[in-house]
Amino acid sequence: MDRVLIIGGGVGGTIVANLVSRKLKHEIDTGQASVTVIDKLGNHVYQPGFMYITFGNEKPSNLSRPERSLLDARVQLVVSEVQRVHEDTHQVELENGEMLGYEHLVLATGARIVPEEIKHFDTQAHHFYTADAAQKLRDALDAFKGGQIVVAIAGMPYKCPPAPLEVSFLIEAELRERGLRDKSEVHFCSPIGRAFTIETVSEMATPVLEQKGIELHTFFNVETIDAERKVVQSLEGEELPYDLLILVPPHKGQQFLIDSGLAPAPGGWLPTDHHTLQVGGRTNVYALGDATDLPLSKAGSTAHFEAPIVAERIAAAVAGRDPDVKHGNYTGQVMCFFEIGDGKGTLLRFDYDHPPHPPKPNRVWHLGKILFNKTYWHTVPRGRV
Ligand SMILES: Cc1cc2nc3c(=O)[nH]c(=O)nc-3n(C[C@H](O)[C@H](O)[C@H](O)COP(=O)(O)OP(=O)(O)OC[C@H]3O[C@@H](n4cnc5c(N)ncnc54)[C@H](O)[C@@H]3O)c2cc1C
């Protein structure tokens, strides 16, 4: 019996489950294999929609669906929080103490945000990394009548690298629409020496920042918030006063991965092979999506492109054959839409060897992102695209 256990029913885990179950249809139907997803929520959340709660009248209820409704009938679902992986016995321990055995393990547990690591974050800073926080930011923007807005990053790596730039662009456009632009300043702080980690994207984004009058602060790694003076301070010694502070919260991997000896502290990112997606040299443990330490965007699209590789490798292992050379090796493919504001967007498409060359911002890529958001539930998690 080949038991495939997938921890995490987000983008990566759900696609892998559906693809593997299709590949192992015969084995599952004849009792030679099983595919199980364990998820602590039992709901699949479409996180890119959070930004549209702040800027596009999106409703939180549209961004979550029961995980069961997205899984192939052959996939079993267990709703429980995994406490630990016991590698010595090839078992996963659930919150009620139950143990589930595996021959093939997939770690698709995403990232968690830890705003509490920055003192005063909870009372001083807004963010858009949960549905609730995105709604509170919307309320704060509605109440904003002019002043200084600071958008900054409180820890690397974080989900969806373009998001803080997108938010800066969208806020600037909104302020113009509401007649508040003359009374406001928008500051974007980047932790590195340019606007974005990838040079070609920086070359696209920097003139847009200039043209929109958004002030760029480089080498600004958020260290502390002085709540009394309403000032955010960087590790590098710069201070910026704010009326509205928007921070990307620090992110970490899941604690149980550290406790299980699978990921190093303090970050908790899984050491993942760039091409096979195997974890720490193990041949039957895979990672994908935000949980990995790969030098790539933590993005749903990364998980989307990685899932077929994990599925092919597991199917090959079950069949006792070598994985297909083309479909069993990840090349670092990522594709992200990028909002610029004023109904325009661009596209970042790249892999390990080819940096992105974003097209000039236009309406098509903005509409592409909106269309993707609308069709997501019918396509991506089901493994149909
Ligand atoms: C505001 C925002 C905007 C974004 N915009 C984009 C975008 O435009 N394009 C893009 O490609 N990506 C975007 N992303 C990123 C994208 O949402 C994530 O990269 C993607 O969800 C990662 O997929 P994943 O499967 O790795 O993790 P997730 O989708 O986060 O799923 C992880 C799953 O693991 C489960 N889990 C965790 N721990 C346990 C445990 N101990 N036991 C059981 N289950 C557990 C969770 O319940 C969850 O269901 C955005 C994210 C945010 C927050």
The ligand as an SDF file (V2000), in Angstrom:
LIG
                    3D

 53 58  0  0  0  0  0  0  0  0999 V2000
   -2.4460   39.8030    0.2450 C   0  0  0  0  0  0  0  0  0  0  0  0
   -1.8980   38.6790   -0.5800 C   0  0  0  0  0  0  0  0  0  0  0  0
   -1.8310   38.8070   -1.9480 C   0  0  0  0  0  0  0  0  0  0  0  0
   -1.3170   37.7750   -2.7130 C   0  0  0  0  0  0  0  0  0  0  0  0
   -1.2990   37.9340   -4.0820 N   0  0  0  0  0  0  0  0  0  0  0  0
   -0.8250   36.9310   -4.8340 C   0  0  0  0  0  0  0  0  0  0  0  0
   -0.8380   37.0390   -6.2630 C   0  0  0  0  0  0  0  0  0  0  0  0
   -1.2690   38.0420   -6.8240 O   0  0  0  0  0  0  0  0  0  0  0  0
   -0.3400   35.9970   -6.9870 N   0  0  0  0  0  0  0  0  0  0  0  0
    0.1370   34.8720   -6.3870 C   0  0  0  0  0  0  0  0  0  0  0  0
    0.5670   33.9530   -7.0980 O   0  0  0  0  0  0  0  0  0  0  0  0
    0.1700   34.7290   -5.0410 N   0  0  0  0  0  0  0  0  0  0  0  0
   -0.3040   35.7200   -4.2510 C   0  0  0  0  0  0  0  0  0  0  0  0
   -0.3220   35.5910   -2.8960 N   0  0  0  0  0  0  0  0  0  0  0  0
    0.3750   34.4550   -2.2650 C   0  0  0  0  0  0  0  0  0  0  0  0
   -0.4250   33.1570   -2.2450 C   0  0  0  0  0  0  0  0  0  0  0  0
   -1.6830   33.3200   -1.6340 O   0  0  0  0  0  0  0  0  0  0  0  0
    0.3850   32.1220   -1.4790 C   0  0  0  0  0  0  0  0  0  0  0  0
    1.7030   32.1230   -1.9880 O   0  0  0  0  0  0  0  0  0  0  0  0
   -0.2140   30.7350   -1.6530 C   0  0  0  0  0  0  0  0  0  0  0  0
   -1.4390   30.6650   -0.9710 O   0  0  0  0  0  0  0  0  0  0  0  0
    0.7570   29.6740   -1.1450 C   0  0  0  0  0  0  0  0  0  0  0  0
    0.1940   28.4080   -1.2750 O   0  0  0  0  0  0  0  0  0  0  0  0
    0.5920   27.2570   -0.2680 P   0  0  0  0  0  0  0  0  0  0  0  0
   -0.1570   26.0550   -0.6930 O   0  0  0  0  0  0  0  0  0  0  0  0
    2.0500   27.1760   -0.1300 O   0  0  0  0  0  0  0  0  0  0  0  0
    0.0730   27.7680    1.1640 O   0  0  0  0  0  0  0  0  0  0  0  0
   -1.3890   28.1900    1.6170 P   0  0  0  0  0  0  0  0  0  0  0  0
   -2.2560   28.4570    0.4530 O   0  0  0  0  0  0  0  0  0  0  0  0
   -1.1810   29.2690    2.6230 O   0  0  0  0  0  0  0  0  0  0  0  0
   -1.9340   26.8770    2.3460 O   0  0  0  0  0  0  0  0  0  0  0  0
   -1.3440   26.3510    3.4870 C   0  0  0  0  0  0  0  0  0  0  0  0
   -2.3480   25.4050    4.1360 C   0  0  0  0  0  0  0  0  0  0  0  0
   -1.6920   24.6750    5.1710 O   0  0  0  0  0  0  0  0  0  0  0  0
   -2.5900   24.5070    6.2490 C   0  0  0  0  0  0  0  0  0  0  0  0
   -1.7860   24.2450    7.4430 N   0  0  0  0  0  0  0  0  0  0  0  0
   -0.7740   24.9980    7.9450 C   0  0  0  0  0  0  0  0  0  0  0  0
   -0.2710   24.4210    9.0500 N   0  0  0  0  0  0  0  0  0  0  0  0
   -0.9740   23.2710    9.2460 C   0  0  0  0  0  0  0  0  0  0  0  0
   -0.9170   22.2400   10.2350 C   0  0  0  0  0  0  0  0  0  0  0  0
   -0.0740   22.2770   11.2500 N   0  0  0  0  0  0  0  0  0  0  0  0
   -1.7900   21.2130   10.1290 N   0  0  0  0  0  0  0  0  0  0  0  0
   -2.6910   21.1620    9.1060 C   0  0  0  0  0  0  0  0  0  0  0  0
   -2.7840   22.1130    8.1530 N   0  0  0  0  0  0  0  0  0  0  0  0
   -1.9310   23.1560    8.2220 C   0  0  0  0  0  0  0  0  0  0  0  0
   -3.3820   25.8250    6.2770 C   0  0  0  0  0  0  0  0  0  0  0  0
   -4.6290   25.6440    6.9080 O   0  0  0  0  0  0  0  0  0  0  0  0
   -3.5180   26.1500    4.7990 C   0  0  0  0  0  0  0  0  0  0  0  0
   -4.7400   25.6690    4.2550 O   0  0  0  0  0  0  0  0  0  0  0  0
   -0.8570   36.5960   -2.0980 C   0  0  0  0  0  0  0  0  0  0  0  0
   -0.9460   36.4490   -0.7070 C   0  0  0  0  0  0  0  0  0  0  0  0
   -1.4670   37.4740    0.0500 C   0  0  0  0  0  0  0  0  0  0  0  0
   -1.5790   37.2880    1.5430 C   0  0  0  0  0  0  0  0  0  0  0  0
  1  2  1  0
  2  3  1  0
  2 52  2  0
  3  4  2  0
  4  5  1  0
  4 50  1  0
  5  6  2  0
  6  7  1  0
  6 13  1  0
  7  8  2  0
  7  9  1  0
  9 10  1  0
 10 11  2  0
 10 12  1  0
 12 13  2  0
 13 14  1  0
 14 15  1  0
 14 50  1  0
 15 16  1  0
 16 17  1  0
 16 18  1  0
 18 19  1  0
 18 20  1  0
 20 21  1  0
 20 22  1  0
 22 23  1  0
 23 24  1  0
 24 25  2  0
 24 26  1  0
 24 27  1  0
 27 28  1  0
 28 29  2  0
 28 30  1  0
 28 31  1  0
 31 32  1  0
 32 33  1  0
 33 34  1  0
 33 48  1  0
 34 35  1  0
 35 36  1  0
 35 46  1  0
 36 37  1  0
 36 45  1  0
 37 38  2  0
 38 39  1  0
 39 40  1  0
 39 45  2  0
 40 41  1  0
 40 42  2  0
 42 43  1  0
 43 44  2  0
 44 45  1  0
 46 47  1  0
 46 48  1  0
 48 49  1  0
 50 51  2  0
 51 52  1  0
 52 53  1  0
M  END
$$$$
